[in-house]
Amino acid sequence: MEIIAVDDEQLSLDGLIAALSKVNIDANVMGFKKASAALEYAYKHKIDVAFLDIQMRGVNGMELAADLKKLHPYINVIFTTGFSEYAGEALSMHASGYIMKPITAEKIKKELADLRYKGGQEVSKKKFKIVTFGNFAVFDGENPVKFKYRKSYEVLAYLVDRHGSFASNGELIAALWEDDGDYEGRISYLNNIRADIKNTLAALGYGDIILRQRGHLAIDVNEVDCDYFRYIGGDKEALKSYHGEYMSQYSWAELTNASLMNETGLL
């Protein structure tokens, strides 16, 4: 295993490397104080895991992670930081881990035991599968998920299209229903749909998939196996599986489909 550790503070870098040396792994570990030096090394070597500090002078850890992913799509990025506010951004980047300082061997061992990618491919631990290329469909393993309301599928589809961003009740109503002036009636119906999604997923053991804030919903992109999410992450198989159709049954998905077609040269 090839591991790089990047931190512009020498004391923190030494501590990280020392903690890594205490973990019983067969790995070559290289430490860098400068993001540019780490990137130069990554040009010449296949990197399996990158431990990156976030707040660094010059190129920060998030920017370095994006550059490393361009070189090695299946690199496991584990952020090491003293700040919790970057957790959401790390989640959207499909990071493999997020360690709060001080770094210890136990924290590192836990993250290395649960890497996102192994052997050049994504580790599939998710039975909840979402298909977006073609018609939208949801599966528990190989079995279609059955919601009580037809609109429950569309609300879930819209959250998938938002790729982890929260959608308000008002936004969902505006996107998924025609404006007939009955806002209170739509809110009541949406509340029933929210309950349907929550109860159905909880009964299947997927209660953590939907994230909730007051009047807002989002989907946890790390808790599902979704072709669209894998496409965004640069997965080659997902890239091949897109043939110009995306959630074909929903008119509001046409904007995203046009963007995908433009990216793939199909437009």
C-alpha positions as CSV (number, residue, x, y, z in Angstrom):
1,M,0.0,0.0,0.0
2,E,1.3,3.5,-0.9
3,I,0.4,6.2,1.6
4,I,1.1,9.9,1.5
5,A,0.7,12.3,4.5
6,V,0.5,16.0,3.9
7,D,0.6,18.7,6.6
8,D,2.4,22.1,6.4
9,E,3.2,22.0,10.1
10,Q,6.2,19.9,10.7
11,L,5.2,18.9,14.2
12,S,1.7,17.7,13.0
13,L,3.3,15.9,10.1
14,D,5.8,14.1,12.4
15,G,2.9,13.1,14.7
16,L,0.8,11.8,11.8
17,I,3.7,9.7,10.4
18,A,4.5,8.4,13.9
19,A,0.9,7.4,14.4
20,L,0.9,5.6,11.0
21,S,4.1,3.7,12.0
22,K,2.3,2.3,15.0
23,V,-0.5,0.8,12.9
24,N,0.4,-2.8,11.7
25,I,0.1,-2.3,7.9
26,D,2.3,-3.2,5.0
27,A,2.7,0.3,3.5
28,N,5.2,2.7,2.2
29,V,4.5,6.1,3.8
30,M,5.8,9.4,2.4
31,G,5.4,12.7,4.2
32,F,5.2,16.1,2.6
33,K,5.0,19.7,4.0
34,K,4.0,21.2,0.6
35,A,1.0,20.2,-1.5
36,S,3.0,20.8,-4.7
37,A,5.6,18.2,-3.6
38,A,2.9,15.7,-2.8
39,L,1.2,16.2,-6.2
40,E,4.5,15.8,-8.0
41,Y,5.1,12.5,-6.2
42,A,1.5,11.4,-7.1
43,Y,2.3,12.0,-10.8
44,K,5.0,9.3,-10.6
45,H,3.5,6.9,-8.2
46,K,0.1,5.1,-7.7
47,I,-1.3,6.4,-4.3
48,D,-3.7,4.2,-2.4
49,V,-4.4,6.5,0.6
50,A,-3.7,10.2,1.2
51,F,-3.9,11.7,4.7
52,L,-4.4,15.5,4.1
53,D,-4.5,18.4,6.4
54,I,-7.2,20.9,5.3
55,Q,-6.0,24.3,6.4
56,M,-2.6,24.7,4.7
57,R,-0.8,27.6,3.2
58,G,-1.1,27.9,-0.5
59,V,-3.2,24.9,-1.8
60,N,-5.5,23.7,0.9
61,G,-6.3,20.0,1.5
62,M,-9.7,20.2,-0.3
63,E,-8.0,21.5,-3.5
64,L,-5.2,19.0,-3.2
65,A,-7.7,16.2,-2.8
66,A,-9.5,17.3,-6.0
67,D,-6.1,17.3,-7.9
68,L,-5.2,13.9,-6.5
69,K,-8.6,12.4,-7.6
70,K,-7.9,13.5,-11.1
71,L,-4.7,11.5,-11.1
72,H,-6.0,8.6,-9.1
73,P,-9.8,8.2,-9.2
74,Y,-9.8,5.4,-6.6
75,I,-7.5,7.2,-4.1
76,N,-8.8,7.0,-0.5
77,V,-8.7,10.6,0.9
78,I,-8.7,10.9,4.7
79,F,-8.8,14.4,6.0
80,T,-6.9,15.2,9.2
81,T,-8.0,18.5,10.7
82,G,-8.8,20.3,13.9
83,F,-11.9,21.8,12.4
84,S,-15.3,20.1,12.2
85,E,-16.9,22.6,9.8
86,Y,-15.4,20.9,6.7
87,A,-17.1,17.6,7.3
88,G,-20.0,18.4,4.9
89,E,-17.6,19.4,2.1
90,A,-15.5,16.2,2.7
91,L,-18.7,14.2,2.4
92,S,-19.6,15.7,-0.9
93,M,-16.1,14.9,-2.2
94,H,-16.6,11.2,-1.3
95,A,-13.7,11.2,1.2
96,S,-12.9,7.9,2.7
97,G,-12.5,9.4,6.2
98,Y,-12.3,12.5,8.4
99,I,-10.1,12.5,11.5
100,M,-10.2,15.2,14.1
101,K,-6.8,16.1,15.6
102,P,-5.0,15.0,17.7
103,I,-4.2,12.1,15.4
104,T,-3.8,8.7,17.1
105,A,-2.9,5.2,15.9
106,E,-6.4,4.0,16.9
107,K,-8.1,6.7,14.8
108,I,-6.0,5.8,11.8
109,K,-6.5,2.1,12.3
110,K,-10.3,2.6,12.3
111,E,-10.2,4.6,9.0
112,L,-7.9,2.2,7.3
113,A,-10.2,-0.7,8.2
114,D,-13.1,1.0,6.4
115,L,-11.6,2.4,3.2
116,R,-13.9,3.5,0.4
117,Y,-11.7,2.0,-2.3
118,K,-9.6,-1.2,-2.3
119,G,-7.7,-2.7,-5.2
120,G,-8.5,0.0,-7.7
121,Q,-12.3,-0.2,-7.3
122,E,-15.0,1.0,-4.9
123,V,-15.9,-1.3,-2.0
124,S,-19.6,-2.0,-2.3
125,K,-21.1,-2.2,1.2
126,K,-24.4,-0.7,0.2
127,K,-27.5,-2.8,-0.5
128,F,-29.7,0.2,-1.2
129,K,-29.3,0.8,-4.9
130,I,-30.6,3.8,-6.9
131,V,-30.7,3.8,-10.7
132,T,-31.1,7.1,-12.5
133,F,-29.8,6.3,-16.0
134,G,-32.9,5.5,-17.9
135,N,-35.9,5.5,-15.6
136,F,-35.6,6.2,-11.9
137,A,-35.7,3.1,-9.8
138,V,-34.9,2.1,-6.2
139,F,-33.8,-1.3,-4.9
140,D,-33.2,-3.1,-1.7
141,G,-30.5,-5.4,-2.9
142,E,-32.2,-7.0,-6.0
143,N,-35.8,-6.2,-4.8
144,P,-37.7,-3.0,-5.9
145,V,-38.5,-0.7,-3.0
146,K,-42.3,-0.2,-2.6
147,F,-43.5,3.1,-1.3
148,K,-47.1,3.9,-0.4
149,Y,-47.3,7.0,-2.6
150,R,-46.1,7.3,-6.2
151,K,-44.8,10.8,-5.4
152,S,-42.5,9.3,-2.8
153,Y,-40.3,8.0,-5.6
154,E,-40.3,11.4,-7.2
155,V,-39.4,13.2,-4.0
156,L,-36.5,10.8,-3.5
157,A,-35.5,11.2,-7.1
158,Y,-35.3,15.0,-6.7
159,L,-33.1,14.6,-3.6
160,V,-30.8,12.4,-5.6
161,D,-30.6,15.0,-8.3
162,R,-29.6,17.5,-5.6
163,H,-26.6,15.3,-4.8
164,G,-26.7,15.7,-1.1
165,S,-27.8,19.4,-0.9
166,F,-30.8,20.1,1.2
167,A,-34.1,20.9,-0.5
168,S,-36.8,22.9,1.3
169,N,-40.5,22.0,1.3
170,G,-41.2,25.0,-0.9
171,E,-38.6,24.0,-3.4
172,L,-40.0,20.4,-3.6
173,I,-43.5,21.7,-4.0
174,A,-42.5,24.1,-6.8
175,A,-40.5,21.5,-8.7
176,L,-42.8,18.5,-8.4
177,W,-46.3,20.0,-8.5
178,E,-48.1,22.5,-10.7
179,D,-49.0,25.7,-9.0
180,D,-52.8,25.3,-8.4
181,G,-52.8,27.7,-5.4
182,D,-53.4,25.0,-2.9
183,Y,-50.1,25.4,-1.0
184,E,-51.5,24.1,2.3
185,G,-52.9,21.0,0.7
186,R,-49.5,20.4,-1.0
187,I,-47.7,20.8,2.4
188,S,-50.1,18.2,3.9
189,Y,-49.5,15.8,1.1
190,L,-45.7,16.4,1.2
191,N,-45.8,15.6,5.0
192,N,-47.4,12.3,4.2
193,I,-44.8,11.6,1.6
194,R,-42.0,12.4,4.0
195,A,-43.5,10.0,6.5
196,D,-43.9,7.3,3.8
197,I,-40.2,7.6,2.8
198,K,-39.0,7.7,6.4
199,N,-41.1,4.7,7.5
200,T,-40.4,2.6,4.4
201,L,-36.7,3.1,4.6
202,A,-36.5,2.6,8.4
203,A,-38.4,-0.7,8.0
204,L,-35.8,-1.9,5.5
205,G,-33.0,-0.9,7.8
206,Y,-32.0,2.3,5.9
207,G,-33.1,4.9,8.3
208,D,-30.0,7.0,7.9
209,I,-30.2,7.6,4.2
210,I,-32.5,10.6,4.5
211,L,-31.1,13.7,6.3
212,R,-33.6,16.0,7.9
213,Q,-33.5,19.6,9.0
214,R,-36.6,21.7,9.9
215,G,-38.5,22.0,6.6
216,H,-35.7,20.5,4.6
217,L,-34.6,17.1,3.2
218,A,-31.4,15.7,1.7
219,I,-30.0,12.3,0.8
220,D,-26.7,11.0,2.3
221,V,-24.7,10.3,-0.8
222,N,-22.4,8.0,1.1
223,E,-25.2,5.6,2.2
224,V,-26.4,4.5,-1.2
225,D,-25.1,2.9,-4.4
226,C,-26.2,5.2,-7.1
227,D,-25.1,5.3,-10.8
228,Y,-25.3,9.1,-10.9
229,F,-23.2,9.6,-7.8
230,R,-20.6,7.2,-9.1
231,Y,-20.6,9.0,-12.4
232,I,-19.9,12.3,-10.7
233,G,-17.1,10.5,-8.8
234,G,-15.5,9.5,-12.1
235,D,-16.3,5.8,-11.9
236,K,-15.5,4.3,-15.4
237,E,-18.4,1.8,-15.4
238,A,-20.9,4.5,-14.4
239,L,-19.5,6.7,-17.2
240,K,-20.1,3.9,-19.7
241,S,-23.6,3.2,-18.4
242,Y,-25.0,6.6,-19.3
243,H,-26.5,6.7,-22.8
244,G,-28.4,9.9,-22.9
245,E,-31.2,9.1,-20.6
246,Y,-31.5,10.3,-17.0
247,M,-34.7,9.9,-14.8
248,S,-36.7,9.9,-18.0
249,Q,-40.1,9.9,-16.4
250,Y,-39.5,13.3,-14.7
251,S,-39.5,16.5,-16.7
252,W,-37.6,18.5,-14.1
253,A,-34.6,16.1,-14.7
254,E,-34.2,17.3,-18.3
255,L,-31.8,20.1,-17.2
256,T,-29.4,17.7,-15.5
257,N,-29.7,15.3,-18.5
258,A,-28.8,18.1,-20.9
259,S,-25.7,18.8,-18.8
260,L,-24.7,15.1,-18.8
261,M,-25.2,14.9,-22.6
262,N,-23.0,18.0,-23.0
263,E,-20.3,16.4,-20.9
264,T,-20.3,13.2,-22.8
265,G,-20.6,14.7,-26.2
266,L,-24.1,13.3,-26.9
267,L,-25.7,16.8,-27.2
